Amino acid sequence: MKSLWELLWDYDPNALLVVDSEMRIQVTNPAFCRMFRREYDRLIGQDVRTIFSDVSDFERAWSEDSPVSGGEQHFPELDLYVRKVIFPIPNENLVACIFVDMTQEWKQKEELSALRLEAIAQVNQVVDKQMSVAQQIAGLLGETTAETKVSLMRLLRMLEEESPR
């Protein structure tokens, strides 16, 4: 029977990864295998650089012997966006990393951003159309005002010529 810790490790939705001082993978959990589309048996003993091109956060946690917030990272080839926290386990000469899947939140932010850009474009389109209509109206008003002025000036001249002085 598995211990409570082993059950938590297996059922944790966060990806967990443990490497040694040589950056060789010692342990992962099922969530890591799912997120990174890897088989558990092929991961153990493998250099972590075969999965991640940048392991500087792992090395920093190791050398500074303190937790490192690795920030957020996007893996476009996996359609995966994660937040990671890396921390040393000094008594065991290991470094562990927890990857929290932020993909859904990231997609929602992207969708919201796209909606905002679309709304901005629509507002600009409406304003441009209103400006165009206003310019057309102003042009028509200018024409009719000029025509009215010409007609009134003719009428005024006619009235002045006919009026006795």
C-alpha positions as CSV (number, residue, x, y, z in Angstrom):
1,M,0.0,0.0,0.0
2,K,1.2,3.5,-0.9
3,S,1.9,6.0,1.8
4,L,-0.1,9.3,1.9
5,W,2.9,11.2,0.4
6,E,3.1,8.8,-2.5
7,L,-0.6,9.2,-3.1
8,L,-0.3,13.0,-3.0
9,W,2.7,12.8,-5.4
10,D,0.6,10.7,-7.8
11,Y,-2.5,12.8,-7.7
12,D,-1.1,16.2,-7.4
13,P,-2.3,18.2,-10.5
14,N,1.0,20.1,-10.5
15,A,4.0,18.7,-12.3
16,L,6.8,17.7,-10.0
17,L,10.4,17.1,-11.0
18,V,13.5,16.3,-9.0
19,V,17.0,16.5,-10.3
20,D,20.4,15.8,-8.7
21,S,23.5,18.0,-8.7
22,E,24.4,16.8,-12.2
23,M,21.0,17.8,-13.5
24,R,19.9,14.2,-14.0
25,I,16.2,13.5,-13.4
26,Q,15.6,11.4,-10.3
27,V,11.9,11.5,-9.9
28,T,8.8,12.9,-11.6
29,N,5.1,12.5,-11.1
30,P,2.3,11.6,-13.5
31,A,1.3,15.2,-13.9
32,F,4.8,16.0,-15.2
33,C,4.6,13.2,-17.7
34,R,1.2,14.4,-18.9
35,M,2.1,18.1,-19.2
36,F,5.4,17.5,-21.0
37,R,4.2,14.4,-22.9
38,R,6.9,12.1,-21.7
39,E,7.1,8.5,-20.5
40,Y,8.2,8.1,-16.9
41,D,10.5,5.2,-17.6
42,R,12.4,7.2,-20.2
43,L,12.8,10.2,-18.0
44,I,14.6,8.8,-15.0
45,G,18.3,9.3,-15.2
46,Q,18.0,11.6,-18.3
47,D,19.7,15.0,-18.3
48,V,17.1,17.6,-17.7
49,R,18.6,19.7,-20.5
50,T,17.0,17.2,-23.0
51,I,13.7,18.6,-21.9
52,F,14.6,22.2,-21.0
53,S,17.1,24.2,-23.0
54,D,17.5,26.7,-20.1
55,V,18.3,25.2,-16.7
56,S,19.8,28.3,-15.2
57,D,17.0,28.5,-12.5
58,F,17.8,24.9,-11.4
59,E,21.5,25.7,-11.2
60,R,20.8,29.0,-9.3
61,A,18.7,27.2,-6.8
62,W,21.5,24.6,-6.4
63,S,24.3,27.2,-6.1
64,E,22.5,29.7,-3.9
65,D,20.9,26.9,-1.8
66,S,17.6,28.8,-1.8
67,P,14.2,28.7,-3.6
68,V,14.0,30.4,-7.0
69,S,10.7,31.7,-8.5
70,G,11.3,30.7,-12.1
71,G,8.4,32.9,-13.1
72,E,6.1,31.9,-16.0
73,Q,7.2,30.0,-19.1
74,H,5.4,29.2,-22.3
75,F,6.1,26.0,-24.2
76,P,4.3,26.7,-27.5
77,E,5.1,23.3,-29.0
78,L,3.1,21.7,-26.1
79,D,0.5,24.5,-26.0
80,L,1.5,24.7,-22.3
81,Y,2.0,27.8,-20.1
82,V,3.4,27.2,-16.6
83,R,4.5,29.0,-13.4
84,K,7.4,27.3,-11.8
85,V,9.0,27.3,-8.3
86,I,12.4,25.6,-7.9
87,F,13.9,24.8,-4.5
88,P,16.8,22.8,-3.2
89,I,16.6,19.8,-0.9
90,P,20.1,20.1,0.6
91,N,20.2,17.1,2.8
92,E,19.5,14.9,-0.2
93,N,21.6,16.9,-2.8
94,L,18.5,17.4,-4.9
95,V,16.7,20.3,-6.5
96,A,12.9,20.1,-7.0
97,C,10.6,22.0,-9.3
98,I,6.9,22.4,-9.2
99,F,5.2,23.4,-12.4
100,V,1.7,24.9,-12.1
101,D,-0.3,24.6,-15.3
102,M,-1.5,28.1,-16.1
103,T,-2.6,27.3,-19.7
104,Q,-6.4,27.9,-19.2
105,E,-5.7,31.3,-17.5
106,W,-3.2,32.2,-20.2
107,K,-5.7,31.3,-22.9
108,Q,-8.4,33.4,-21.2
109,K,-6.1,36.4,-21.0
110,E,-5.3,35.9,-24.7
111,E,-9.0,35.8,-25.6
112,L,-9.7,38.8,-23.4
113,S,-6.8,40.7,-25.1
114,A,-8.2,39.7,-28.5
115,L,-11.7,40.9,-27.5
116,R,-10.2,44.2,-26.3
117,L,-8.3,44.7,-29.5
118,E,-11.4,43.9,-31.5
119,A,-13.5,46.4,-29.4
120,I,-10.8,49.1,-29.9
121,A,-10.9,48.5,-33.7
122,Q,-14.7,48.7,-33.8
123,V,-14.7,51.9,-31.8
124,N,-12.1,53.4,-34.1
125,Q,-14.2,52.3,-37.1
126,V,-17.3,53.9,-35.7
127,V,-15.5,57.1,-34.9
128,D,-13.9,57.2,-38.4
129,K,-17.3,56.7,-40.0
130,Q,-18.9,59.4,-37.9
131,M,-16.1,61.8,-38.8
132,S,-16.6,61.0,-42.5
133,V,-20.4,61.6,-42.2
134,A,-19.8,64.8,-40.3
135,Q,-17.4,66.0,-43.0
136,Q,-19.9,65.1,-45.7
137,I,-22.7,67.0,-43.8
138,A,-20.3,70.0,-43.2
139,G,-19.5,70.0,-46.9
140,L,-23.2,69.9,-47.9
141,L,-24.0,72.6,-45.4
142,G,-21.2,74.7,-46.8
143,E,-22.5,74.3,-50.3
144,T,-26.1,75.1,-49.4
145,T,-24.9,78.0,-47.3
146,A,-22.9,79.4,-50.2
147,E,-25.8,78.9,-52.6
148,T,-28.2,80.6,-50.1
149,K,-25.8,83.5,-49.8
150,V,-25.5,83.9,-53.5
151,S,-29.3,83.8,-53.9
152,L,-29.8,86.2,-51.0
153,M,-27.2,88.6,-52.5
154,R,-29.0,88.6,-55.8
155,L,-32.3,89.2,-54.1
156,L,-30.7,92.0,-52.1
157,R,-29.3,93.6,-55.3
158,M,-32.6,93.3,-57.0
159,L,-34.4,94.9,-54.1
160,E,-31.9,97.7,-53.9
161,E,-32.2,98.5,-57.6
162,E,-36.0,98.6,-57.5
163,S,-36.3,100.6,-54.3
164,P,-36.6,104.4,-54.6
165,R,-34.1,106.4,-52.9
